[in-house]
Amino acid sequence: MKKITAIYFALFSMLFVTVSCGSSDDENYELSPYAMIKSFKLGNIKSEYPSFTADGKDTTVVRTVSFDNVAFTIDQLAGEVYNNDSLPYATDVSKVVAYMGVSGVASIYVDSTETYEHFSSTDSIDFTSPRKMRIYSADASYYKDYTVSINVHQVDPEMMEWQKYPAAEGVGPVRALERDGVMYLFGTKADGTVAVATTQIIGVPSWNVSDVTGLPATALATMQLFGDNFYAVADGNVYSSSDAVQWSVVATGTGAVAIVGVSDEEQKLWIAGDQGILCSTDGLSFTPAGALPEGFPLYGVSIASYPLSHNKGIIRYMLVGYADEANEGDATVWSRLSTEERWTCYNNVGNAFPCPSLAGLSVVRYDNFLYAFGGAGKVNGVESDAFSSFYVSKDNGIVWRPLSDPYQHLPEELLGDNSQFAVAVDARNHIWIINSGENGGVWRGILNRLGFEK
């Protein structure tokens, strides 16, 4: 209480001095009855930030960073001051110099002595936990309490984190697709019959397995989502299902070997095979959409479609796969814009970083780029172990560089594992790798910043 009393004494002394120094008895002086924080900002903060050496070993880098442009919200009604955008991971807020604009006199609560001390913008403050601030009005008739919090990211936003969960028992993974918050894993059982396992994408995966009817096992690798339905092709037939369990033939005699393009924005489904490229807008009737280009990929296909960044009205279709049924030779990348008539192949000749040719090559769109990975194979002619790296294209499939960034990596347990697997990206920005080996399971990973609430 001594410090509180001292503050009040200082305020009343201010009142006495102000009145006594008046130049005329006719002049009236009134001290403000208001007490509030009007502005709050930070100064420079020195911290040790985690980093990596050139050979990927953990290290730290000391930096002094200016945070004076960080916006703070001042909620006068709730008496709270906080930053909506958290400071970078590992920022040290144990010794922070803060600057406040106030109406009145500011003081800060000291936990150890249960008293308030006068606030000074030259003294550092420990903000590792919220601090109580009290603002006294200049006329000492009123005070207002605030809780000041400085939010700091508790995880490194650029780090990719992986968690392992149990696999779907008895289902050899072939294709994984997410729909409306549910992950669907399609595969075969020990007797060769087709099954689907489902689980919610939130929480620990808990799989429910159902037998699939009406769909041949040869169609599993071609499966895609179009609208609210699942589609697959085999032997020139197009199969569809609304519940992933009961399938039926919706088109015959198409000669289709693969689904090569899907766009819900453009409402088009593309298939390709012996009769060339066919297109449908309803998933039922298919019309010719061009001859099959030489070397067009029909096997081990990964597809993606997304609006152009500079023109949301134009859709880019991406197609990655092999022209050979044995998935031999080089993987090729093809692209087509919704405003174009033909597909274009990105020639690997002269490309120092072509798309890798991997077993089970899987390409997904993630963090606005294309990520490729898979089993053992060749990268620019050189042998590569299974799951050794992500290969990322930031130019829509032309250049594929191995991701050497230690922050983003595949699960270490999968390195060299050539067992069967399926891959998907869910609506919450998690990458799922569902593996069937001796140490099989579900690896679910996310780039931390993609999981932050907006």
N, C-alpha and C positions, 0 to 999 in steps of 0.2 A: 504493500500500500504506500510505501514511502515514495516510490517513483510516480505513482498516480497522483499523490498529493503534490509532488513537485511540479508536475505538469499543470495542475490546476492553479498552483501558486504563480507559475510563469504566465499563465493566461490572464489571471487577475492583475498581475503586475503590469502586463501589457496594457490593459484597460486603464490602470491608474496613470501610467506614463503618458498615454495618448491624450487623456483628458487634461492632465496637468500642463501639458506643453501647448495648449491651445493659445492662439494669439489674441483671442477675444472671448469675453464671457458670453457674447451673443451667439457664438458658434456651437452647434451640437454635433457630437461625434457618436456614431453607433457602430458597434462591432457586429460582424456578420453572425447570424444564428445558424448558418448552414454548415453541415459537416458531410463531406462526400469525397470519394475518389473520382476525379474527372478524367485522368489518363494514367496509363501504366506502360512502361517499356523496359527493356533489358539493355545492358551494356555488353561489352565483349566478355566471352566466357572461354577459359582455357581448359581443354580436356584431352584425355588420352583416348583416341579412337582406335578400335581394332582394325587391323589390316593384314595383308599377306605379303611375304617376300616374293621375289621373282620365282623361287622354286616352290611356292605354295605353302610355306610354313607360316604359322601364326606370328603376328608381331603387333606392335602398337605404334601409332603416329601421334605426336603431340601437336595440336593445332589451337590457335586462338581465333575464334569465330565471332563475327559481329552479328548480334541478334536484334539490333535496334529496329529492324523492319518487321519483326514478328508481331502480328496483330493480337491484341488481348481484348476479350469481351468483358465488359463491366456490367454486371446484372445488378442494378440498384435495388430492385425489389427483393431479390434473394440474398443480396449482400455477398456476391461472389465475383471474383476476378480470375480469369483463366484464359489460356490459349487454346483455340480449337485445333489448330495444326500443331501437333506435337513436335518438340525439338528432336534433332537427329539422335538415333540410338547412341548410348554411351556418353552423351553430353553430361558433364559434371555440374550439377546445380547445387552443390554443397557450399559454394562461395560465390554468390551472385550479387552483383551491384545492380540495383533496380532504381528506376526514376519514376516518381509519381507526381502528377499534378493534382492538388487537393484544394478543397475549400475548407480551411480550418488547419488544425495541427495534427500530424500523423504520428502514431506510435505503433510499436510492434510487440506482440505478446511473447514473453520469454517463458518457455515451459518449465525450465528448471527452478525458477524463482516464483512462478505464477504471478508475474507482474508485467506491466507494460513499460517499455522504454521508448524514448524519443527516437523516431525513425530518421535516419540520415542517408542521403544518397551517396555518401562517400564510404559507408561501411558495407562490407559483404554480409550476405544473409544466407542461411542454410534453407534451401527450398526443396530438399529431398522429400519433404512431406508438406502438406498444406500449412500455411502460416496464418495466424489471426492478426488482423490489423484493426486498429481503432482510430477513428478520426473524430477529434473534438472540435466543436465550433469555436470560432474566435471569441465569442462572448461567454464561453464556458457553460452555456445553458443546455447543451445537447451533445450527444456523441452517437456515432454509427459504427457498427462492427462489420467487418468484411472477412471472408476467407479467401486467401490468395493462393492459387495453385499454378505451378509451372509443370505442364505435362511433357513428358519425354517418352519417346518410343521405347518399349520394353524389349523389343526384338529388333534385330537388324533387318531393315526393310528389304535389302537386296539379297538376303540369304534365302536359299531354297531349303525348306524343312521337309523331311520325310518321316512318315509314321508307317509301321508295318502292322497289318491286321490279318486274321485268319482268312484263308481262301474259301471259295465256295466248294464244299466237299463233293467229290464225285463228278465235277464238271471240268473237262479239259477246255481251257479258254481259247476261243477263236475270235470273237468280236464282242466289244463292249460299247454300249451306247447309253447316253443319259437322256431321260425324258421326264419333264415335270418333277424334278427332285428325286427321281428314282434311277438307280443304275441297273441296267439290264446286261447280264453277261450270258452270251450265247456260246454253246460248246457242245461237245459230245461226251456221253457216258462211256463206261468201260465196254459196254456191249455195242457201241457204235451208234446208238440212238441219240437224237438231238434233244437237248434240254436247255432251259433258260433259268438263270438264278437272278433274283432281284433283291435289292436292298436300298434303303434310304441313303442319300448322299451325306446327310448330317449325322454325326455321331459315329459310334463304332459299327462297321458293317455287320449286319446280321442277315445272312442269306436264306431265302426261301427258294427251293428248287422245284420246277415243274417240268413235266414231259411236254415236248413240242409235237404237235401233229400237223401233217400236211406240208412239211418243209424238208427237202432232202439235205443231207449233211453237206453236199457239194456247194450249196447256196450260202452257207454261213459266212464265208470270207467276203462275200459281196454286199453284205447287209448295210443299209443306210436308213436314216429317218427322213421322211418327206411329209411335211405337215405334221399331223398327229399319228401317222401310221408308219409301221416298219415295212421296208421293201427289200427284196433280194431277187437274184436271177440265177437260173441254172437251166441248161439244156434248151435255151431259147425261150423259156417261160419266165414270166414275171410273177413273183409271189408277194402277197401283202397280208398284214395282220394289224389289227387295232389293239390287241392285248398281248402280243408277243408269244402267245401260247398256241392259238388256233390260226393256221395259215390256209390261204386258198390261192389258186391261180387266177390272176386278174387279166393276163394277156398271154397269148400263145403265139408261136411262130415268129418271134421277133429276132431270133438268131443271137440274142444278147448273151454276152459272156460276163459283162461287168456293168456296174453302175458307175458312171464317170463324172457325174455332176448333179448337185442338188442345190437349189436356192429357194428358200421360203420367201425371200424378198421378191424374187421374180416369178415365183410359183412355177418352177420348171424342174423336171426330173429327166436326166439324160442317161441313156443306156447305149452300149456299143457292142458290136459283134459282127457276125457274118453278113448282116444286112446293112452295115455301116453304122452311123450314129443316128439314134432316134430320140425324139423329144416328146414329153407329155406335160400337160398342164393340170391334169386331174388324176394322174397315176393309173389310169385305166386304158386310154387310147394313146397310141404312140405313132408319130408321123416322122418320115425321113427328115434328117437335118444335116445331111452331108455324107460324103463317102468317108470311109475309114482311112485316115492318113497312114502312110508307111511308117512303121515303127511306133504306132500309137499304143500306149500301155493299157493292157487288159488284165494283167495279173499282179497280185500283191499291191493292189491300188489303194492309195490314200487320196482323199479329196478334201477340198475346202472351198468355201465361197464367202466373200465379204465385200462390202461397199468400198469404193475408193475413198481414201482419206480426204481428197480435195473435191470429190463429187459423189455424194451419197446415193445419187440416182443411178450410178453405173456399178454393176456387180462384176467382180473379178472371180473367175473360176480357176482353181489350181488343181492339177492332176499329176500325181507322182506314182510311178510304178514301173513294171517291166513288160516288154513286148513278148517275152518268151515265157511259156507256161511253167517252165522249170525255174523261173526267176533267175536265170543266168544272164550274164552280160551286165551292161551298165544300166542303172536306174535312170530313167529320163523324166524330165519335168516339162509339162505342157500347160499352157495358159490360154484363156479366152476371156475377153470382155463381153458384157451383155450387148454392147453396141457393135460387135464384130460378128462376122459370119463364119470365120474359120478358127481352128485351134492352132497355136503356134508352139513349136518345140524349141526349148532352150538348148542349143547345141553345146555339147561339152568340149568340143575341139578348142584347144587354146585356153580353156578355163582352168586356172590353177586351183580352184576350189569348187569342183562339181558336186552334185548331190551324191552322198555316199551310197554304195551298193551293198546293202546289209540284208541278212536273213530276217524275214518278218519286218522289213522296213516299215516304220510307222512315222507318218508326218502329221503333226497337229498344229493348229494355229494357237499361239499362246503369247500373251503379253504383246499383242499386235505384230508378232513375227511368226515365221515358220520354223518349227523345231523338228528335227529328224533324229531318230535313234533306232536301235534294233540289235539283232544278234550279230554273230561273227560275219565278217564279209571283207570288202575292200573299200578303202577310202583313197581315191585318186591312184588306184593301182597297188596300194600297199595294204597288206593284211592287217585287219583290225579285230580285236577281241570284242565279244558281245558286251553291249552296254558300257563301252569304254568312254563315251562322251556324248553330249548333245552336239548336233551340228545345226547351226542357226543361220537362216537366211533373212536378211533385213531389206532385201531388194526384190521381194516377191518371187523367190525361187531361182535366181540366177547364180549368185555366189553363196556357198554353204561353208562357213568357217567353223572349225571345231571350237567349242566353247571352253576355253582354258581358264575362264574366270572361276576361282575357287568358291565363290559364293553360290554358283549354280552348278549342280552336279547331279548325276544319277545315283541311286542308292548303291553304296559300296558292295552290299551283299549280292547284287546282280552282276557284278563284273565277271565276265567269263561264263555266265550261265546261258546256255543255248537251248534251254527247255522252252516249250510252247508258252506264248503269252498273248495278252490282249491289252489294248491301250485306249484310253478315253480321257477327255477333258470335260469336267462337269460345269454346271452353271455358277458354281462358287469359286471357279478358277483353280480347282485342284486337278492335277494330273494323276490318273489312276494307271498303274501297271499291275496287271493281274497275271501271276506267274504260276506254272504248274510243276515246277521241279521238285527235287527232294526237300528243299527249303522253301517250297511254294507259299504264296501268300498274296496279300493285297498291299502294295505300296501306294500310299496317297501323299502327294507332295504339293507344295504351294510356294510360290515366291511371296514372301511375307507381305510385301506392300500391296499385293493384289487381294489380300484378305482383310485389309483395314476397312473399317466402316467409314462410309463417306460422310 
